[in-house]
Amino acid sequence: MKKIILAGGTGLIGQYLQKKYEQLGYHVIVISRQANHIQWHETEKMVEALNGAELLINLAGKSVNCRYNEKNRNLIMNSRTETTALLGEAILQCEVPPKLWINSSTATIYRHAEDRPMTEEQGEIGTGFSVEVANAWESVFNNFQLPHTRQAVLRISIVLGKGSGVTDIFKRLTILGLGGKQGSGKQKFSWVHIEDVYQIIRFIEQNEHLSGVFNCASPNPVTNKQLMASLRKILRVPFGMPTPAWLLEIGAIFIRTETELILKSRWVLPDRLLKSGFRFKYEHLEDALQSILK
């Protein structure tokens, strides 16, 4: 039985991928901090699991849906860089290394963009804590030179799926009548349906000439204003009160998160995937939201 390894595979994406790959007949092994999985400190078990694997997918990392105090900053950074380093070191010990290692990253690595879209080749790297995390994360991954393991980075935009924290937050705000534009409403919202995340991974797996960085985002990002209008339409809420940026800043303190998740303009296009022939199942936001919220 072919096996794949899901590192940090206990979240929304990991659980979805596990179900999908098990349906294909793969043996899925999860590495996490949970007692029923291989633990991060169990190096020998990690090497044994990785040996002969078809695919390693690393999704490990503390959620960024929190306040960026010093403790959380350290946890966010270390939970990504240290786990990536552990996986790379384990692969180096394998007699038969995994054929492909896909490491997650984030589309927020690009700058706040309202003037033009960011592609893999033409995108401009931004500044700030989230960008520092993304750069460090990718740097650790790219420092491993693995002659027998193909390597790819997925710069994942906001993932929409049933049970997604982001989806649930926007849905709740809309139902409560707060589904108007947030801030200026002009900021771009780059998103991807969770099914397309899975299909992108399968596409890279099946096309052995593909490696390097890929933007994991729908080809049709929308503005925040368009996002909220689509949610109101699907949820049949006739009115949505707009929320100014200053009020979002206050609200973020109370719900212990950061406004960057809403106010940063992420205008990201999946240029390499499209040029390689990948076709999205969910190209348009309303179709994606209908599949999740219906």
ChimeraX attribute file (.defattr): number of C-alpha atoms within 10 A of each C-alpha:
attribute: neighborCount
match mode: 1-to-1
recipient: residues
	/A:1	7
	/A:2	12
	/A:3	21
	/A:4	24
	/A:5	23
	/A:6	23
	/A:7	27
	/A:8	25
	/A:9	24
	/A:10	19
	/A:11	14
	/A:12	16
	/A:13	19
	/A:14	20
	/A:15	14
	/A:16	17
	/A:17	22
	/A:18	22
	/A:19	12
	/A:20	14
	/A:21	16
	/A:22	13
	/A:23	10
	/A:24	10
	/A:25	11
	/A:26	16
	/A:27	15
	/A:28	20
	/A:29	20
	/A:30	25
	/A:31	26
	/A:32	20
	/A:33	16
	/A:34	12
	/A:35	8
	/A:36	9
	/A:37	15
	/A:38	19
	/A:39	16
	/A:40	18
	/A:41	12
	/A:42	10
	/A:43	16
	/A:44	12
	/A:45	15
	/A:46	24
	/A:47	20
	/A:48	16
	/A:49	23
	/A:50	26
	/A:51	19
	/A:52	17
	/A:53	21
	/A:54	18
	/A:55	23
	/A:56	26
	/A:57	22
	/A:58	24
	/A:59	24
	/A:60	25
	/A:61	22
	/A:62	17
	/A:63	11
	/A:64	16
	/A:65	15
	/A:66	16
	/A:67	17
	/A:68	17
	/A:69	8
	/A:70	9
	/A:71	9
	/A:72	15
	/A:73	18
	/A:74	13
	/A:75	15
	/A:76	19
	/A:77	20
	/A:78	17
	/A:79	17
	/A:80	25
	/A:81	21
	/A:82	16
	/A:83	23
	/A:84	25
	/A:85	16
	/A:86	14
	/A:87	21
	/A:88	19
	/A:89	14
	/A:90	20
	/A:91	25
	/A:92	16
	/A:93	16
	/A:94	16
	/A:95	12
	/A:96	16
	/A:97	24
	/A:98	23
	/A:99	19
	/A:100	21
	/A:101	26
	/A:102	24
	/A:103	22
	/A:104	25
	/A:105	26
	/A:106	21
	/A:107	27
	/A:108	26
	/A:109	24
	/A:110	24
	/A:111	19
	/A:112	21
	/A:113	18
	/A:114	14
	/A:115	9
	/A:116	11
	/A:117	16
	/A:118	22
	/A:119	17
	/A:120	18
	/A:121	10
	/A:122	10
	/A:123	17
	/A:124	15
	/A:125	16
	/A:126	16
	/A:127	13
	/A:128	9
	/A:129	13
	/A:130	20
	/A:131	18
	/A:132	14
	/A:133	22
	/A:134	22
	/A:135	18
	/A:136	15
	/A:137	25
	/A:138	21
	/A:139	13
	/A:140	16
	/A:141	23
	/A:142	16
	/A:143	10
	/A:144	15
	/A:145	12
	/A:146	15
	/A:147	9
	/A:148	13
	/A:149	19
	/A:150	20
	/A:151	21
	/A:152	22
	/A:153	22
	/A:154	22
	/A:155	23
	/A:156	21
	/A:157	25
	/A:158	22
	/A:159	23
	/A:160	25
	/A:161	22
	/A:162	16
	/A:163	11
	/A:164	16
	/A:165	14
	/A:166	16
	/A:167	18
	/A:168	15
	/A:169	10
	/A:170	16
	/A:171	19
	/A:172	13
	/A:173	17
	/A:174	24
	/A:175	17
	/A:176	13
	/A:177	15
	/A:178	20
	/A:179	26
	/A:180	23
	/A:181	21
	/A:182	21
	/A:183	20
	/A:184	14
	/A:185	22
	/A:186	16
	/A:187	22
	/A:188	25
	/A:189	24
	/A:190	26
	/A:191	27
	/A:192	25
	/A:193	28
	/A:194	22
	/A:195	19
	/A:196	21
	/A:197	23
	/A:198	17
	/A:199	17
	/A:200	20
	/A:201	17
	/A:202	12
	/A:203	18
	/A:204	19
	/A:205	20
	/A:206	10
	/A:207	10
	/A:208	11
	/A:209	8
	/A:210	17
	/A:211	16
	/A:212	13
	/A:213	20
	/A:214	25
	/A:215	23
	/A:216	31
	/A:217	29
	/A:218	26
	/A:219	22
	/A:220	17
	/A:221	22
	/A:222	20
	/A:223	20
	/A:224	23
	/A:225	20
	/A:226	19
	/A:227	21
	/A:228	24
	/A:229	21
	/A:230	18
	/A:231	25
	/A:232	22
	/A:233	13
	/A:234	16
	/A:235	16
	/A:236	11
	/A:237	16
	/A:238	12
	/A:239	16
	/A:240	19
	/A:241	14
	/A:242	17
	/A:243	16
	/A:244	14
	/A:245	16
	/A:246	10
	/A:247	11
	/A:248	17
	/A:249	15
	/A:250	12
	/A:251	14
	/A:252	15
	/A:253	13
	/A:254	10
	/A:255	11
	/A:256	12
	/A:257	16
	/A:258	19
	/A:259	19
	/A:260	14
	/A:261	15
	/A:262	18
	/A:263	21
	/A:264	17
	/A:265	23
	/A:266	28
	/A:267	30
	/A:268	30
	/A:269	25
	/A:270	19
	/A:271	19
	/A:272	18
	/A:273	22
	/A:274	12
	/A:275	9
	/A:276	12
	/A:277	9
	/A:278	15
	/A:279	16
	/A:280	19
	/A:281	13
	/A:282	19
	/A:283	18
	/A:284	17
	/A:285	21
	/A:286	17
	/A:287	14
	/A:288	19
	/A:289	21
	/A:290	13
	/A:291	13
	/A:292	16
	/A:293	15
	/A:294	8
